[in-house]
Amino acid sequence: MNRNDPSRRPRRFDRHAAAAFVPLVALVPAWLAAIWPLWWVVDSVRPVSYAVFAASMLAAGTLLFVRPIQRLVLTRLLGARAPTITEAVVLGRAWRPVAQATHVPVSRYVLAVVDSDELNAFASGGHLVIVSSWAVENLAHDELCGVLAHELSHHLGMHTVALTIGQWLTLPIVLLARIGLLLQNIADAAAGTLTERSSAGDLAGRTIAGLLTIVSWIFLAAITVSQQLGNILGKGAEFTADESVIAMGFGRELRSALAIVVADGRGERARGWRERMLTAHPPARTRIARIDAQLRASTRRPRSG
């Protein structure tokens, strides 16, 4: 494929983007329960129906798809930061050919960095691309181009829409779970103090602590189930993004980056269904094999024109 004369690649809501909404089913009941205390506080100040409050909270999540909000809020929620001057130069040099290959304005997407000693990158929101500090510092220019092209492919396939909604739904669930665990610790401490005074007080304190523990674990279990469903369904999106990278003309660059993962001993196939549920990406070796096959097929295919 000639990168100087690329075909235009608009956003397209593919089947993997639709499948990514399935894990949200596990989050919605827990989210509705988690926002109930917030609604109770708001309703005590200014009466509002729970349905209206829930709809307003859900609508507020759409702000995460606004570029300035992603830069100021979503980046921090994901533990990332703005690139340093040196990182911005490296990322910009790799991002420009990727954006040009798809006729995407360079400034349309927000590039951020997460401090990590592993090769990693992910896309979120409508415009956010996050790369690990290790990748920025250690990948060759071409390899970084391949990684960025893969994340852009997720955006073009709109794979990040359901993911971002899930991140928004998770926030009140995690908050309430943490409050429950905090209250459980307080109840445990109170039960220990009451033991010296009254066995009935000790029983009451430990009962309250146990109930709070159960409630907190139920909320956290909903997040775990949703994440595991996302891991199972998300692997197809990774293969589709790889195919898009090859069509852009960065297949060999991505393959080279994946080879680093294999050399680091992290590219093996998951052993058993439990490991497959806990991994969000297909094995790097499998992705490399598919990329190689697709590259060979593209070189054998006769060119039109």
C-alpha positions, 0 to 999 in steps of 0.5 A: 500500500502506498502511504503517500496515496492512502485511502480515506478511513472514516469511523465505522461502528463494527460488530466488535464495537457492538459486542463490547456493550454486552459486559455493560449488562453486568455493570448496570444493576450495580451502578443503579444501586451505587447511585441510589445514595447519591440520589438520596442526598440530592433528593433531600436538597432538591426533590427529583425522581430517581429515574430523572437522576439516573438518566442525568448521571448517564448523560453526564458520561457523554462528556468523557467523549469531549476532547477537552474533558478527555485531556483534563479528566479522563486522562487522570482517571486512567492514571495517565498524564500529558507527555513531557516535551521530549515525549511529545516530540517522539510521539508527534514524530510517530503520530504524524505518518499514522494520521496522514495514512488515514487522512486524520487531522494530527490534532484530532486525537489526544496523546497521553503517557502512562508511567509503566516499565512495560510495552503497553498502549490503549485507546479510550473515549473518542480521541484519547490514545495512551502509550506507556513511558517504556514504549515512548523511550525504548521503541524504534520510530517505526515500531511506535508508529505500528503501536499508534496505528493499532490504537487509532484503528480501535478509534476508527472501529469505535471499539472505545465507545462501550469501554468508556461508558463502562469506565463511567459506570464503574466510578460510583460502584468503586466509590461505594465499595470503598466506602463500604470497606472503610465502614467495615474496618470501622465496625471491626474496630468498634466490635473489638472495643465493645468486646470488653464491655458487652458480648451483644455489642461485639455481635452487633458490630461484627454483624454490621461489618459482615454485611458491609463486607458482603455488599462491597464484594457484590459491587466489586464482583459486578466489576470483575464479571464485566471485565472478564466478559470484556476480555472474552469479547474484546480479543476479536477487536484486537485482530480486527485492529491488526488487520486495519493496521496492515491496510494502513501500511504499518503491519510490519512495524506492529509486528516488530513491536509485538516481537518485543513482547514475545522476546520478553516472555509475555507472548505465550498462549493462555493456559486454560479458560481461566487465564483466557478470561483474565487476559484482555489481548490475544497472545502476541505470538498468535497476532504475529502469525496472523499478521505474517499470513496477511502480509504474505497474502497482500504481497501475492494479491495483484494490484489494480491500476 
